[in-house]
Amino acid sequence: MGVQTCRWSLVGLIVLQPLWFFLLAPPQVIPAWLVVICTTLPLLALLPFVWRLGRDALVIGGCILLIYFCLAVAEAWASPAARLPALVQAVLVTAYMTAMSALRFGRKSKGTGPPEDRA
């Protein structure tokens, strides 16, 4: 789990939004195209920065994806029709967060870390 997981989970979220709101569980009150634009544009704006793996972009992406995680949990809880896509979205966000933390805490370069680790 690592770099590719961050990239492809974000791509998966971008693909999921139109599928969710046009095919799987279209919204009842708001036009589907408006919901898709509002949910996809932030992800598309984030994609080039995450693809280059800028550290700040990964963290900002994680903050933005926390909103998507909260929305997914709320939809899975409240709407039986949207349960499957909402759970898929929650899993994709969780994969992104896990891979991001593995990138941050998994690599240690020589000379870093607590003084007792340096020899």
N, C-alpha and C positions, 0 to 999 in steps of 0.2 A: 504494500500500500504506500503510495507516495505521490510523486509528481503527476503521473498519468491519471490517478484517481481524482485529483483536484480538477484537472482539465476536463475529463470525460463526464464527471458528475455534473459540472456546470453545463456542458453541452446537452446532457440528458435532461436537465431542468429546462433548457431552452426549447428542446423538442417537446417536452411534456406539456408545456403551457397551451399551445394551440390544440393539441390532442385532447387535453382535459376540457377546455372551454368551448371547443367547436363540436367534438364528437362524443366524449364520454359522459360529461355532465354539464350541458350548457346552462348558463345562468338564466333565471326566470324573469328578472326585472331589468337588468342592465344589458345592453347589446353585447353579444359575445365578442365582437371585434374590438370593442372598447376595453373589455377585460383583458383580452389577449395582448393588446398594445401596452396596457398599464403593467402587466406582469412580465412581459418579455423584454421591453426596452431596457430596464435596469440590468438585466442579465446580459443582454447584447452589448451594452456599454462596458460592462465589466470583463467580458470575454477576452479582448486583446491583451489586457493587463495581466490577467490570470494566466493566459497562455504563455506569456513571457516570464511568468513566475516572479514578478516583483513582490518583494516581501510585504510592502505596504498594501499592494493590491490584494494579496491573499487575505490579509487581516480585514481590510475594508469589505472584501467579498464575503468573508465570514460574518461580519456584522450585518450586511444586507441579507444574507441567507438565513440569519436568525429570524427575520421577519417572515420569510417564506416558510420556515419550520413552524412558527407559531400559527400561521394561517393554515398550514396543512393539518396540524393537530386539531384546530378548531373545526375545520371542514370534516375531517374524519369522524369527529365526535358528533357533529350536528346533522350531517347530511348523509344518509345511507347511499344515495346515488353517487356521491363524490368520494366515498370511502376509499375505493381502490386507488384512484389517481392521487388522492391526498396522502395515502400511506406510501406510495411510490415516491412522492415528493419528499416526504419526511426521511425516507431511507437515503435518497440522493443527497440531501443536505447533511445527514449524519455521516455519510461516506466522505463528503467534502471536508467536514470538520475534523474527522478522524485522520484523514490524510494530511490535512494542514498541520495538525498537532504532531503527527509523525515527522513531518518535514522540519518543524521547529525544534522538537525535542529529540529526534532520532539521530541527527548528525552532530558530531562533536569534532571540531578540528583540533589539531595539536596545539597545546598551549592555552586552551580555554578551559573553563570550569573552575571548580574550587581549588585553592592552593595545594591542598593535600593530594590532588590528582596529578599535579605537575611534578615531574621528576627530572 
